[in-house]
Amino acid sequence: MARPFNTTDAKRIIERHQNIIEKMNSAVSSVERYRAKAKEASDALVAQEVLRVLADIPIEEINRDKRGIRVKALRDYGYRTIADISTASVYSIASVHGISEDAAYSIKRIVNDIVSKAGQEVKIRLSTDNRSKEATALVLALSQYSRSQKIADECRRLLNENKQTIEYAVEDLKSSAGSLKWFFSSKAKKQKAAEAYNILVGLIDGDYGSEAETQISNADVIDRSLNSEAWQDFTTNSVRFINDLEDINPGVLGNDDSLYGLPEDLAREVQEECFFPDGLLCELRRYQEWGVKYALHQERILLGDEMGLGKTVQAIATMVSLRNTGGTHFVVVCPASVITNWCREIRKMSLLSVTKIHGTGRKAALQSWIESGGVAVTTYETTAYFELPDDFKFKMLVVDEAHYIKNPEARRSINVKNISMRAERLLFMTGTALENRVDEMISLIRILQPQIASQVQGMAFMSAAPQFRKAVAPVYYRRKREDVLTELPDLIESKEWCSLSYNEEIAYEHAVLSKNYAEARRVSWNVDDLKDSSKASRLLELVEEAESEDRKVIVFSFFLDTIRKVTMLLGDRCTNPINGSVTPQRRQEIIDEFDKAPAGTVLVAQIQSGGTGLNIQSASVVVLCEPQFKPSIENQAISRAYRMGQTRNVLVYRLLCEGTVDEKIMSTLESKQAIFDAFADKSVAASESQEMDDRTFGNIIKEEIDRINAKHGNRK
């Protein structure tokens, strides 16, 4: 048999495989190196924050208990704060005139105790606004750690799939690799060696070799990562960064997630609950995953997390997990104002199929869902027509804004209760605090777990007591932002997609066909009666929810008429509006009045006027009535509340209507933003490309005219 390779060829292919395996194993092991680097960086950032705190503590603090320490001598020597002393050695302190060696040791013990207590109180807060050397080092280390994990996973896969084949092939090839070995080998052994050589070459030249080289190359560049790249990664994937940091250095963020307020025995059971996230297209914060496990374990619950903590994504993740364990049909009941938003969020965050059951086609949609499964999203009103086969059951019912059914006698409450009897599991959700509305809470719990409702019925007067909280813990779960979001992001943005009502659609189409650009942009606000406005309906809900959480609201619009209508809609909830005709002095007076006003108060402002030059930290909810042509205007408006001095997470809601210019404007601006992000470091002038000009909007109107004409069968 002719030899298909020479000794050098055989040696080269074997060495190449061994080299690839060695490098992939190195990539796998490097994960721990980057993890240690992130731990070291987080400790350094904590140390920096501790020093910053200590720098505000005067040296006199060490003599608080009248220990007789000669503080004046220390101050005269240059030690003015606890920070100064914390970094000094005993020898340095003892060199101060009048300070003995024993006194120096005593001083260090006192200071070390202060440092220890400060370290327990100081927590890391990552922000793109604070790119200190230490913060940047941590963000870079976390970025490297995350990237190394992904590379390691791919390397493990490649090794697991191919390592045994490679080892056997190398062994067979080595047995006949040399000239003499080949000469004295049997025909069968030669055949085996030739096949082994071909296998090894084929692996190198095929997908294995290509993928391995890619991962090795990716691993090689991690150490050369740029700080700017890491910060951009953080901006895009902050949840992943925070999750990794919590895992690497537990407690460093200040949010003890061990129990999340549950009784210890129940918390242990929840922690052990299995969660199957395959098909979930987003990352969960740890507290969100905990909420999912709670819902899975308890089966029939009321989730009362505060605004902005992600109740929707927890519900979606719960449905995903149940889908992975055999569940086929799910139902979401929500206010009409958020039905579109629910459908979009489910599609964006999961692989679950969605069927909207609402409006004239509800009967056909219901039948389609019964046959095909997935998530049926419907409204409280539509539940009256939600007719199911007698023996039909579904996996879980999600009820959003569950306080809507607090009155058990109301028709929608009865309808939802009837539907709930077909569900194996129930997940009620509300951001409205119920601890002080115990009767309302009990009416909801009675649907979920009647035995607990009976148990706590007589405990309403002691709702704040530990006994009451323990009694409702198996069914009612609520986290506050300060408990779980001790770190940034402090700015939580949400797109609130609404569906046009019949009258809205008529008004909108008339504006578009008339080429009335201003009216077309005022989608939903250009109806005569705001009862027909889906955006107005959603705004009312947001304001009510804000009031329940002791928040105040700023509403921005570009259009004076929208400002007028919003002010009329909200009535006594509003202060005087701010627009271009209001003098600077009067603007400040209005803001001062707003600062002193109670929760639920709304400041309505024209975005060009109220969006700049004002400090409104007393508000923590920002509502944008329509998308702006210039993102910078929106950012400036948001920054009125999201600025130094703000103590609460700022919630930003963009009111948008699906299938209108809102959608097209947002899509265009997001594309421009992506381009800007890619080239921002290369060109300052690139920021101009973010804006939308009249010509671009004119093209959008033209597209809308064509769409509407086609819809009605009209010729151009």
N, C-alpha and C positions, 0 to 999 in steps of 0.2 A: 504493500500500500504506500502510495506516494505521500510524503510528509507535507501537510498543508500549511505548516508554519515552521520557522526556524527558532533556535533557542532564544535569540534576542526578542523575537515577537512574543513568545510565550512569557518571558520574564517581564516584558514591558506591560502586557495586559494584566498580569497578576499584580504587579506593583501599582498599576493605575487603580485597580479595584480596591486594593488594600488602602491606598491613599484616600480614596473617596470615602470608604467606610470610616477611616480614622478621623477625617474632617467632619463627617456627619455626627460621629460620636462626640467629637469636641463641641459641635454646635448644640447638641443635646445637653451636655454637661455645663455649658456656658450659662444656662438659665439661672443656676444657683449663684453664679458670679454676679450677674446683673441684679438678681434679687438682693444679694448682700449689699451691692452698691446703692440700691434704692433705700434699703434700711439705713445705711450710713448717712445718705443724703437727707432722709426725713429726720433723723436724729440731729443732724447739723442745723436744719431749719428750725426745729424745736429749740435747740440751744440758742440760736439767734433771737428767736422770739422771747426766750427767757431773759436774755441779756437786755433786750429792749424794755421788758417789764422792770427788771432790776435797776435799769438806768433812771427810772422814775421814782425809785425808793431812796430817800435821803439816807445818808450814813447814820443819822441819829436813830434810825430804826433799831440798830443793834443794842441800843441802851434803853429800849422801851420798858423793860422790867427793872430799871434802875440797878443795873449790874455794876455800876461804878466804872465803866469803861471810859477812858479818856478820849471821847469822840472829837473834841476840839483839836487834839494833837493829830489825830488822823486826818481831819479836814485840812489843817494847816500844811500837812505833808502832801496833799493833793488828792486824798481819797474823799470824794464828795458823795458818791452813791454806793449802793450795795453792789452794783455791777463792777465798780472799781475794785472793791475788796474781793469779789468772787474770783477774779482772775489773778490775784496777787498770791504769792507764796507766803508761808509762815515766816520764812527768813526775812522777806521784804517788810512784812508788817512789824516784825520784832525790831527792825532797824529804825523805826520811828522813835524819836526821842520821847521817853516816858512810857513806852509800851514794852513790857517784859515778854520773854519767850512764852511763859505760861499764859499771859494775857492774849498773846497772838494766837495760840492754839484755841483758846476760849472764843476769840472773835471768829476764827475760821469755822468752829463748830456751829456757832449761831448763824453765820452767813450760809453755811452749807444747808442748814435746816430751812432757811428762807428760800434758797435756790430749789430745794426739793419740793417745797410746797408750790412754788411758782411753776415748776415743771409739770406738776399735776394739773394745774389750772390752765396752762397755755395749750392751745390746740392749733393745728395747722389749718390755714385757710389759703387755698390756692386761687389765684386770680390773675388774669392776663394784665390787669392794671398794676400788679406788683411783681415785676420781673427782677427781683433782687438776685444776687449771685447764688445764694443758697436755694431760693425758690426755683431758679432756672436749673440748677444742678439736680434737684429732685425731679422736676418735670422731664429732664433729659434722661435720667436714670429709669424713670417709670416707662418712658417711651421705648427705651432700649429693652427693658424687661419684657414688655408686651410683645415687641417684635421678635425677640428671641424665643418666646413661648410658641409663637406661630411657626417659626422656622423649625424649632425642636419637634413640634407635632408632625410636621411634614417629613422630617428626617426619620423619626421613629416609624412612620408609616412605610417609607421606602425601605428601611432596614428590615422591618417585620415581613414585608412582602417578598423581599429578594435575598436576604442575607443567607438563608439556608441553601438556596439554589447556587449562589456564588461560592459558598464554602465547599459544596460538593464538587462544583465544576473546577475550582482551583485545585482541589485534592486530586481529581482525575487528570488534570492537565499536568500537574507536577510529577505525576508518576511516569510520564513519558515526555517531559519537556526537553531534556537534554538530548544530544545526538546519540550518545551511547545508550541511554535509557530507551530511546525510540527504537534503536537497532535490535535490542534484546527483548523488546515487548512483544507480546502475542498480538495476533491480528485483532482480537476483541478489545485488547487494552488500547491498541492504537486507534481503533474506531471510537472508543470511549473518550480518548484524549482529544481527538479531532472534534467530536461533538461538543466537548467541554469548551474548547477554544472558540468554537463558533458561538456558543451560548454567551461566553464572556464578552466577545466582540459585539454580539447583537445587543446585549444589555447596555454596553457603553454607547453604542450608536443609536439606541432606541430611546423610548420615553424615560426609562430609569436613569440613563446617563445624563440626559438633558435636564430632567427635574432635579437630580442630585447636584449638578453643577450650578443650577439656578439657586438652590437653597444654600449651597456653600458660598456662592458669591454674595447672596443676601446677608449671610452671617458675617462675612468679611467686612462689610461696609457699616455694620452697626456701630462699631467703635468710632467711626468717622462721622457720625450723625451730627448735624448742626443744631444749635440751640433754637434757631428760628423754626426749623422743621419740627422739633419737639413741641414747641408752643402751638404751632398750627395743628399738630396731632391732638394736643390737649383740647384745643378749641372745638375740634370736630368730634372727639371721643371722650369727653370729660367723665362720663359714667364709668367707662373702663378704667380710667386713671384712678378714680376714687375707689372703685372696687378693689383694684390691685393694692392700693395704699392701705386700705382697711385690712386686707389679708396679710400684707407684709409687716405692718406695724399696728396691730390692733389697739384701739383706743386713742390713737394719735389725732384723730379727728374730733374726738370728744363725744361721739355718739355710741354709747354702749348698747350694742345690738344683741346682747346675750339673752334678754328676756322680752324686751320691747313692751314692758308693762304687764305681761301676762303672769298668772300664778306659776310658780316654778314647775310644778308637775305637768301642767298643760303645756308650758313652754317647751319642756323636754320632749313631749310627744309631737308637738308641731315641728320641732327641729329635725326629728327623725322621719318626718313625712317625705315621701318620694315625689319629686317634681321632674316631669319629663318635658324639656323645653324644645325638642326637635320641631322645627317649623315656626318657631318664634324668631322674628327678624330684627329684634332689638335686644340690647343688654338691659338687664334689670339691676337697680340698686339692691343692696343686700336687704334693706328694709322692705322693698317691694317683693323680693323673692320670699321673704318671711310672710308677708301678707298673702301671697299665693298659697303657700304651704298651710297657712291658717285656714283659708277657704277650702282647700282640698281636704284637710283633716276634719274640720267641723261640719262641712257639707251644707249647712243652712245658717248663713251669717249676715250680719249687718256691718259693712265696712264704712267707718265714719271718718276716714283720714281727712285732714284739712285740705283746703284748696291747694293745688299745685304739687301734691305728693304723688300723683299718678294713679288714681283709682282706676281709670280706664285701662291702662296698660296691665294692671294687676288682674283685671277681669279677663282681658284678652289672653294673658298668659295662663290663667286658670283653665279657660276653654281649650287652649292648645294642649295642655297637659292631659286633660280629660279626653281630647280627641286621640291622643297617642295611646290611651289605654282602652280604646274601644267606643268612646262616645261619638255619636254621629249628628245629633240635632241639638241646637242651642237657640235660645231666644233672648234678645235684648229689648226691653221696654224702656223708652226714654221720652222726654218732651219733644214735641215736633221740631223745636228750634235746633236740636242737636242731632237729629236722625242722620242727616248727611254727614256730619262730622264723625259719628260712630262708624258709618260704613267706610269712610276713608281711612280712619284709624285702624280698623280691623285689617283692611287690605294692605296698609303700609307696614303694620307691625307683625303680620302673620301670614301663613299660607292658607288660612281658613277661607272658605268660600262664603260670600255674603249675599243675602237676598233682602232687599228693602221691601217691606210690606206696608204700603201706605198709599193713599190716593185711589184713583179710579181703577188701577190695575191690581188692587190688593188681593182680590180673590184668586186670580191666576198666579200671582206671586206666591201666595200661601200654598197653593197646590204644588207649585214647582219646588218649594222648600220641603214640603212633606215627602216628595218623591226623591229629591236629590240630597237633602241634608245640608249641613253647614250652619251658619248663623243667620237667623231671621231677625232683622232689626225693624221694630215697629214702634208705634206711639201709644200713649195712654188712651187717646181717643179711638185708635184703630182696634184696641183690644176688644171693643164691643162687637167687632165682626170677625174675631179670631176663632173660627169654628174648626175644631179638630175631630177626626174620627173617634168613636167611642173608646176604642182600645189603644189610642195613640199616646205614647209617652216620649218625653225628650229628656236629655241629660241634665241641662241646667238652665235656669231662668235668671237673667241679670236684670235688675230693676235700677236704673239710674235715676238720681234725684228722688230717692225713695220717700222723702218727706212729702211728696205729692199725694201719697196714699195714707197720710197720717189719720185722716178721718175715715173710720171703718164703714160709715154709712154712705159715703160718696160712691157714685156709680163706678168711677174708674178704680176705686179701691176694691170694690166687689169684683170687677172684671179681672183685675190682676190676681186677686185671691183665687178666682176660678181657674185661671191659667196655671197658677202655681201648683195646683193639685195634680197637674200632669207632669210636673218636673221632679226628677229625682233629687236635684240639688237646687238651692236658692242662694243667690248673692244679691243682697240689697245694698245700695251705695248712696251715701249722702255726705256732702261736705259741711252741712249745717249741723252745728253742735246741738246735741240732744240731751246732754247731761242736766240741763236746767229745764228741759221739757219732757219730764219723765213719762207723762201720760202718752205723749206722742211716740216716744221710744217703745213703750210697752205695747202700743197698738201694732207696731211693726214687728216686734219680737213675738207677739201672739201668732202671727202668720208663720214665722220662722220656727220657733221652738216654744209651743204653748206652755210646756211645763215650767220653763224659766220665767215666762210672763206671769204665770200664777204665783211663782215663788217671790218675785220682786214687786208684785202689785202693791203690797202693803209697806214697801220700803221707800216710796217716792220721797218722803220727807228727809231721807238720809242719803240722797243720791251722791253726795260728795264723800260719803264714808267708805272706807276700805271694804266693808262687808258687802255693800252694794256693787262696787266695782268687781269684786271677786265673783259675785253671783251672776253678773251679766257677761263676765269674761268669756264663757263658752260660745257666746252668740254676738256680742258687740265688741268691735275692735277699732280703736281710734288712735292714731299717732299725730302729734303736732310737729310743725316744721322745726321748732327749736330742739326737738328730741332726736330727729333723724337727719336734718339738713344743717349740720353745724358748719359745713364748709360751703364753698361756692360750687355750683352756680347759684347766685342770689337772684339772677334774672331768669325767669321762666316764661318763655314765649309760647303762645298757642294760636293756631289758626282755627277760628270758629266758623266752619262752613255751614251755611244755611241753604235751604231750598226755597225758591220763589213760590209764593202763593199765586193763585190765578190772577188776582188784581195787580199784584206786583209784576207779573210777567207781561200783562197788557201794557202797563205803564213803561216798563223797560223796553219792550219791543217798539213802542211808539217813539220813544226817545232815540233809539238807535236808527230806526228808519227815517226819522226826521233829521238825522245827523246833528242832533243836539248833544254835543260832546259833554257838556256839564251835567245835563240831566242823565245821560247814559252812565256817567261815573257815579252818580248819586243812587246807584242800584239799591232798591228796597226803601230808601228814604224819600223817593219821589212820588209815593202814593198819597192820595188825599187823606185817607184815614190810617193812622199808624197801627190800628188793630190788624191791618192787612200786611204789616211790615214784619218779615221774619227777623231782620236785624234788630228792630225795636223790641221784639219779644225776647230775643236772646240777651239784649242789653239789660232789660228789667231783671231777668234771672241772675245775671252776673252781679248787678247792684245789690239784690236781695241776699245773695250768697256772701258778698263782701261784708254787708252789714252784720250777718250772723257771725262773722269771724272778726268783728271789730276793726274793719278796714274802711278806708276812704278811697274814693275813685276819681280819676281824671279821665274825661272823655274828650278826645280830639277829633276834629273834622276840618277839612279844607273849606267846606261850604257854609256860608252864613245861614242859609235856609235850613240845612241839617242841624246846625247848632240851635236855631230857633225851635225846631221840632223836638229835638232831644230835651231841651229845657222845658217845653210844654209837657212832654211825656212824663218827665220825672217830677215835675211840680215842686213841692216844698223840699224835696230832697236836695235841690240844687242851690248853690250860691248864685250870685249874679255871674253871667258868662263873661269871658274875656275874648275880645276881638280887636281888630285893628283900630277901632274908634275909641277904645278905652285908654285913657292916659296912663303913663307909667305909674304915677302916684296912686291912681285908683286901682290899678292892677295889684299893687302890693297890698292895698287895703283889703281887696277881695281875698287875696291869699292869706292874709292875717286872719280874716273871718273864717276862712276854710280851715286853717290850722286849729282854731278853737272849737270848731263844729264837732258834733258827735259822729260816731261810726255810721257808715251808710251815706254820708254826705257826698255829693258829687259836684265836682268843678268841671264845667263844660267850657272848652276853649278852642278858638280857631288855631289850627296847628302852626300857621305862619306867625301868629302873635304870641300865643301861650307856650309855644314849643321852644322858645329861646329866652335866655336871660333870667329865668325864674327858678327859685329853689322851693320845691313842694315836697319835702321829705315826709310830710304827714300822710301823704297818699302812698299806697302800696299796690294799687290796681290801676293799670293804664288800659284804656279801651280806644282802639283806632277804628273809626267808623267806615273807612274805606282805604284802600292802598294808595300810597302817594307816588308821584312820578320820581321823586328824589328820596331815596332811602335815607340820605343824610338828614332830611327833615324829620322823618320818623325817629331816627336815632337821637336827635336833639330833643324831641318831645319826650321820649322815654327817659332821657337823662335828667329831666326835671325832677323825677322821683328817684331814679336809680343813680344816686350820687352820695358823696361823703355825708355822713350823718344819718343815712337810712339804716334803720335797725331791723327791718323785715324784708323777706324776699319779695321782690317786685314781680307781680304777675302781669304780663302783657297779653291782651287778647286782640287779635285782628278779626274784625267782623267781615266775612266774605260770603258771596253768593256763588254757588256752583253754576256752571254753564253761562256765565256772564263775562263782561270785561274784567271783573275782579280776578277771575281765574287766569285770564290771558295776561293781565298786567303783572300778577305775581309770578307767573311762569317766565315772562320776559325779564323781569328784574332779577330773579334768581339765577337765570343764565348769565346775565351781566355780572352778577355778584361772583359767580364761580370763576369767570374770566379775570375779574379784578383780583380775587384772592390768589390766583395763579401768578399774576404779574405785578402785584402791588409793590413788591420789593424792587422791581426793576424800573418802574415808572410812576412817578408821583402823578403825572397827568392821567394815568389810567383811571383815577377816581371819577373823572368826568364821564367815562363810559358807563358808569352805574346808572346814570340818570336816563329816564325815558323822555324823548322829545315828542313834540306834537305830531311829527310825521309818522313816527312809529305807532302812536295811538290812533292816528288816522287810518293806518293799515289794519289795526285791530278792529276798528269800527266797520271798515269795508268787509272784513271777514265775517263779522257778526251780521251785517246786512245780507250777505250771501247765504249764511246759515239760516236766518229767519225766513228769507224768501223761499229757500228750498224746503223748509219745514212746512210752510203753508202752500207749497206748490205754485208759487208765483214765479213768473219769468222775470229776468233782469230787465 
